[in-house]
Amino acid sequence: MPDTSSSAAPREAFAERLLQSALSTMETCCVYLGDRLGLYRALQDRGPCTAAELAAAASVDRRYAREWLEQQAMAGILVVDVSTDPEARRYTLSAEHAEVLLDSDSLSWLAPVVQLVVGLTGPLPSLLQAFRTGEGIAWSAYGADGREGQAGQNRPAFLNLLGTEWLPAISEIHARLGADPPARVADVACGAAWSSIGIARAYPKVHVDAFDLDDASVTLARANVAEAGLAHRVRVTAIDAGDAALAGRYDLVTIFEALHDMSRPVEVLRKARVMLAPGGAVLVMDERAAETFQPPGDTVERLLYGFSVLGCLPTGLAEQPSAATGTVMRPATLRAYALEAGFRDVEVLPIAHDLFRFYRLHPPGPAGS
Ligand SMILES: C[S@@+](CC[C@H](N)C(=O)[O-])C[C@H]1O[C@@H](n2cnc3c(N)ncnc32)[C@H](O)[C@@H]1O
């Protein structure tokens, strides 16, 4: 007998949605395989390939290559002409899909998000335990996939937008970065240093001191800086941004997509304030979380909570005591942190971005200002 109860439709809809989610997870993992094994790259370099040709080009097993190609065609990622013998079928990667999967300069490049999401699943056994104990998980436990995925997902924006749109939109900071004497920038929690590189490229006079506490990120950052030919103006140091040993006088202190990850954000903001040169500015870029908690959420809120449960909250709890912020740092939370750290005011900057919000933190001015 068909179930005609009033709960049948919502139940079926939810079951269908969960099935689609499970399917998306598997397809995401298959994209990860194609990215990490160089299968998409081989398809782009060689043009349409049979399974045997792809296997040879990417040095993978032919049977696995065929199964993956068929899966990719079924998922609508690759195109194939099925009129030929299965072994002779050639699979094509379109230019549009290639841009999303392979073009590291494109703002549409999404392969790093896939890598990051897969990286977030790596420590799931530890996360089960962490939920029970309240302990955290070090960022290093998310491995190369976490680190490289995080770095790659912000790379195009840091290289294409940071120095050409975002900073020029803040006229006072833009003017200082272009002026003499050469400005000094502290890029706090720099990760792979794409933000430092973006700033140094856009402003040829500035010197950037980039800091991160994760040794593997610092190694990656130094390699990126060297490859960019900027080692004479961008110096990367492994240090906790709240460390008493951190010193210097900076015209600009930046914290890109990292404040919510920090165990002690107030301490780091206080340090950032103390390091400011007269007239200096603190710029924080963090997730564009909604002002208030209003479930069910839109794509951004759902993404942020996914990242938070799997990655940012556990990494924030890795050191104790911790503010335990999580990815969903709403503007009021940041404001409270900034005021506690001794800032006078927090300004939300009119820079448009789907995922990020930009804050300028104003230190107390000279008496009377
Ligand atoms: C989500 S990643 C962002 C990296 C980079 N800013 C970006 O946008 O790609 C967060 C980074 O913050 C670093 N981090 C967290 N707490 C820190 C602290 N107290 N001092 C320095 N770095 C810290 C982590 O090691 C990690 O590289």
The ligand as an SDF file (V2000), in Angstrom:
LIG
                    3D

 27 29  0  0  0  0  0  0  0  0999 V2000
   42.5750   28.8550    6.9690 C   0  0  0  0  0  0  0  0  0  0  0  0
   44.3030   29.0830    6.9610 S   0  0  0  0  0  0  0  0  0  0  0  0
   44.4750   30.6330    6.1010 C   0  0  0  0  0  0  0  0  0  0  0  0
   45.8430   30.8030    5.5030 C   0  0  0  0  0  0  0  0  0  0  0  0
   45.9910   32.0200    4.5820 C   0  0  0  0  0  0  0  0  0  0  0  0
   45.8830   33.2830    5.2820 N   0  0  0  0  0  0  0  0  0  0  0  0
   44.9830   31.9670    3.4480 C   0  0  0  0  0  0  0  0  0  0  0  0
   44.0900   32.8040    3.3780 O   0  0  0  0  0  0  0  0  0  0  0  0
   45.0900   31.0390    2.6250 O   0  0  0  0  0  0  0  0  0  0  0  0
   44.6130   29.5480    8.6190 C   0  0  0  0  0  0  0  0  0  0  0  0
   46.0900   29.6800    8.9460 C   0  0  0  0  0  0  0  0  0  0  0  0
   46.2110   30.2820   10.2240 O   0  0  0  0  0  0  0  0  0  0  0  0
   47.3760   29.7690   10.8240 C   0  0  0  0  0  0  0  0  0  0  0  0
   47.2870   30.1030   12.2480 N   0  0  0  0  0  0  0  0  0  0  0  0
   46.2960   29.7820   13.1210 C   0  0  0  0  0  0  0  0  0  0  0  0
   46.5520   30.3020   14.3270 N   0  0  0  0  0  0  0  0  0  0  0  0
   47.7130   30.9990   14.2270 C   0  0  0  0  0  0  0  0  0  0  0  0
   48.4980   31.7560   15.1390 C   0  0  0  0  0  0  0  0  0  0  0  0
   48.1380   31.9040   16.4090 N   0  0  0  0  0  0  0  0  0  0  0  0
   49.6390   32.3310   14.6840 N   0  0  0  0  0  0  0  0  0  0  0  0
   50.0260   32.1680   13.3990 C   0  0  0  0  0  0  0  0  0  0  0  0
   49.3270   31.4470   12.4830 N   0  0  0  0  0  0  0  0  0  0  0  0
   48.1910   30.8640   12.8980 C   0  0  0  0  0  0  0  0  0  0  0  0
   47.3120   28.2950   10.4570 C   0  0  0  0  0  0  0  0  0  0  0  0
   48.5630   27.6560   10.6070 O   0  0  0  0  0  0  0  0  0  0  0  0
   46.8510   28.3700    9.0180 C   0  0  0  0  0  0  0  0  0  0  0  0
   47.9370   28.4160    8.1170 O   0  0  0  0  0  0  0  0  0  0  0  0
  1  2  1  0
  2  3  1  0
  2 10  1  0
  3  4  1  0
  4  5  1  0
  5  6  1  0
  5  7  1  0
  7  8  2  0
  7  9  1  0
 10 11  1  0
 11 12  1  0
 11 26  1  0
 12 13  1  0
 13 14  1  0
 13 24  1  0
 14 15  1  0
 14 23  1  0
 15 16  2  0
 16 17  1  0
 17 18  1  0
 17 23  2  0
 18 19  1  0
 18 20  2  0
 20 21  1  0
 21 22  2  0
 22 23  1  0
 24 25  1  0
 24 26  1  0
 26 27  1  0
M  CHG  2   2   1   9  -1
M  END
$$$$
